Amino acid sequence: MTADQYLQNILAREAVDVSSMSPVRQVQSTLYPLLTEWAGVMLRDVHPSGSFAKGTANHSGTDIDLFISLSNSVTETLKEIYTKLFDRLKEKGYTPKQQNVSINIRVGTYDVDLVPAKHQGGTGEDHSLYRRRADTWTKTNVLTHITKVQGSNRTSEIRIIKLWRDQKGLDFPSFYLELVVLAALAGKGRILSVNVWAVFQYLKDTFTTARFVDPANSNNIISDDLSASGRAKIKAEAEKALAASNWNQIVV
């Protein structure tokens, strides 16, 4: 079996149904009454986002991300919005886990990340998000993120690196990871195994000092989401991957 065949088999095993008939989309309908009760008339929209919407999801990862858009008329702070949603989910019998900008819950057999955000007004889709780790907020546009990654032709490489991240237990935020893969593969060809190897080389040689900026907000420095020690751990695991003698020592 070639390296490409090995990686393609992994991708096939980890494939996620993102079609309009995907069973996981029922999660949105399940949660909608709770969200409308919580937000009332301030709820603008709920739609899939993150890896599910970008085509970079793996079956063994989060099943779906739901972006919860609230009106710009909301008077609560972003921290209050985040905390009140967390508390409401607990009241309704879920076991929520706080992440950076999302709240993770289990809905039946599905792993779900909820991202509450406040619309910034106007006709665009700019939103403000609470960033729990930094206890601050940021402006972003998830539709810009989705478009950038969806159209990159690098979703297979991203999925392999995400699987590697999860199997090694690394703290590597997904959008940060996606931007790193796109940077590492700028101008590269289409051979999957060669490209994944190039990402590991980039993580070893360039990643720790590279600066990544949110394409939807130049003031939002994505690379600030990890500390120097956090980036060093990722580099160390990349070095181990490059020293492996077989692909099954890297990702399975």
C-alpha positions in Angstrom: 0.0 0.0 0.0 1.4 3.4 -0.9 1.4 6.4 1.5 -1.4 8.1 -0.5 -3.5 4.9 -0.4 -3.0 4.7 3.4 -4.1 8.3 4.0 -7.0 8.0 1.5 -8.3 5.0 3.4 -8.2 7.0 6.6 -10.1 9.8 5.0 -12.7 7.4 3.7 -13.1 5.9 7.2 -13.5 9.4 8.8 -15.9 10.7 6.1 -18.7 12.9 7.5 -22.1 13.2 5.8 -22.7 16.9 5.3 -25.5 16.6 2.9 -28.9 18.3 3.4 -30.2 14.9 4.5 -27.4 14.2 7.1 -28.9 12.9 10.3 -26.7 15.2 12.4 -28.5 18.2 11.0 -31.5 17.2 13.2 -29.5 18.5 16.2 -30.3 22.0 15.0 -34.1 21.2 15.2 -33.6 19.6 18.6 -31.9 22.6 20.1 -33.9 25.3 18.4 -36.8 25.5 21.0 -34.2 25.9 23.8 -32.4 28.6 21.9 -35.5 30.5 21.1 -36.6 30.3 24.7 -33.2 31.6 25.8 -32.8 34.4 23.2 -36.4 35.2 22.4 -36.8 37.9 19.7 -33.0 38.5 19.8 -32.3 35.3 17.9 -31.4 36.1 14.3 -30.3 32.8 13.0 -28.8 29.4 13.8 -26.7 27.6 11.1 -23.9 25.0 10.8 -20.4 26.5 10.9 -16.9 25.3 11.7 -15.5 22.1 10.3 -18.9 20.7 9.3 -19.6 23.7 7.0 -16.0 23.9 5.7 -15.8 20.2 4.7 -12.9 19.6 7.1 -14.7 17.5 9.7 -13.7 14.0 10.7 -16.1 11.4 12.0 -14.2 11.0 15.2 -14.2 14.7 16.0 -17.0 17.2 16.8 -20.1 16.2 14.8 -21.4 19.7 14.2 -20.8 23.3 15.1 -23.8 25.6 15.3 -23.3 29.3 15.0 -25.9 31.2 17.0 -26.4 34.7 15.7 -28.0 37.3 18.1 -29.3 40.7 17.2 -27.1 43.7 17.6 -29.9 45.0 19.9 -28.9 42.6 22.7 -27.9 44.6 25.8 -25.9 41.9 27.6 -22.2 41.8 27.3 -20.6 39.0 25.2 -19.4 37.3 28.4 -22.9 37.5 29.8 -24.3 36.0 26.6 -21.8 33.1 26.8 -22.4 32.5 30.5 -26.2 32.6 30.3 -26.2 30.1 27.4 -23.9 27.8 29.4 -26.2 28.1 32.5 -29.4 27.5 30.4 -27.9 24.4 28.9 -27.2 23.1 32.4 -30.7 23.9 33.5 -32.1 21.8 30.6 -30.1 18.7 31.6 -27.1 19.0 29.3 -23.5 18.8 30.6 -21.9 21.8 28.9 -18.1 22.3 28.7 -16.7 25.7 28.2 -14.2 26.0 25.4 -12.6 29.2 24.0 -15.4 30.7 21.9 -17.8 27.7 22.0 -19.7 25.6 24.4 -19.6 21.8 23.9 -22.5 19.5 24.6 -23.8 16.0 23.7 -27.1 15.9 22.0 -28.1 12.2 21.8 -25.1 10.5 20.2 -23.8 13.7 18.7 -20.9 16.0 19.9 -22.0 19.6 19.3 -20.2 22.9 19.7 -22.4 26.0 20.1 -20.9 29.4 19.2 -23.0 32.3 20.5 -22.3 35.6 18.8 -23.7 39.2 18.5 -24.3 40.6 15.0 -22.6 43.9 14.4 -25.5 45.4 12.4 -25.8 46.4 8.8 -26.2 44.1 5.8 -23.0 42.0 6.3 -22.3 39.1 8.6 -19.7 40.5 10.9 -20.2 39.3 14.5 -18.6 39.8 17.9 -17.5 36.7 19.8 -16.5 36.2 23.4 -13.0 34.7 23.8 -13.0 33.0 27.2 -9.3 32.2 27.4 -8.4 35.9 27.1 -11.6 37.2 28.7 -12.1 39.6 25.9 -14.0 39.8 22.6 -13.2 39.8 18.9 -14.9 40.7 15.7 -15.0 38.0 13.0 -17.0 36.7 10.1 -17.5 32.9 10.0 -18.8 33.0 6.4 -15.5 34.5 5.3 -13.7 31.6 7.2 -16.0 29.0 5.5 -15.4 30.4 2.1 -11.6 30.6 2.5 -11.2 27.0 3.6 -13.9 25.5 1.4 -12.3 26.9 -1.7 -8.8 26.1 -0.8 -8.6 22.5 -2.3 -6.7 21.6 0.8 -9.5 20.0 2.9 -8.0 16.5 2.7 -4.7 17.6 4.1 -6.5 19.6 6.8 -8.5 16.6 7.8 -5.4 14.4 8.2 -3.6 17.1 10.3 -6.7 17.5 12.5 -6.9 13.7 13.0 -3.1 13.7 13.9 -3.8 16.6 16.4 -6.6 14.7 18.1 -4.7 11.5 18.3 -1.7 13.2 19.8 -3.9 15.2 22.3 -2.7 18.6 21.1 -4.3 21.9 21.8 -4.4 23.4 18.3 -7.6 25.5 17.6 -9.2 24.3 14.3 -9.2 27.6 12.4 -5.6 28.3 13.4 -4.7 24.8 12.2 -6.5 25.3 8.9 -4.6 28.6 8.2 -1.3 26.9 9.0 -2.0 24.1 6.5 -3.0 26.7 3.8 0.3 28.6 4.5 2.4 25.5 4.5 1.0 24.3 1.1 1.0 27.6 -0.8 2.2 26.8 -4.3 2.4 23.1 -3.6 1.0 20.3 -5.8 -1.7 17.7 -5.3 0.0 14.6 -3.9 -1.6 14.1 -0.5 1.2 12.3 1.4 3.8 14.8 0.0 1.6 17.7 1.2 1.0 16.3 4.7 4.8 15.8 5.0 5.3 19.4 4.0 2.9 20.5 6.7 5.0 18.7 9.3 8.1 20.4 7.9 6.4 23.7 8.3 5.3 23.0 11.8 8.9 22.1 12.6 10.7 24.9 10.9 8.4 27.9 10.7 5.2 27.5 12.7 6.4 28.7 16.2 7.3 32.2 15.0 4.7 32.6 12.2 2.0 35.2 12.7 -1.5 34.3 11.5 -4.2 37.0 11.1 -8.0 36.5 10.9 -8.9 37.1 7.2 -12.1 38.7 8.4 -10.4 41.1 10.9 -6.8 42.2 10.7 -6.9 43.1 14.4 -7.6 39.5 15.4 -4.3 37.7 15.6 -5.2 34.0 15.4 -1.7 32.9 16.4 -2.2 34.6 19.8 -4.6 31.8 20.7 -1.7 29.6 21.7 1.1 30.3 24.1 4.8 29.8 23.1 4.8 26.6 25.1 1.6 25.4 23.3 3.2 26.0 19.9 6.4 24.3 21.1 4.4 21.1 21.9 3.0 21.1 18.4 6.5 21.5 16.9 7.8 18.7 19.0 5.1 16.3 17.8 5.8 17.3 14.2 9.4 16.4 14.7 8.4 13.0 16.0 6.2 12.6 12.9 9.1 13.5 10.6 11.3 10.9 12.4 8.8 8.1 12.0 9.6 5.2 9.8 6.0 4.4 8.8 2.8 6.4 8.4 1.0 4.2 10.9 3.3 5.7 13.6 2.0 9.2 12.7 -1.7 8.8 12.2 -4.0 5.9 12.3 
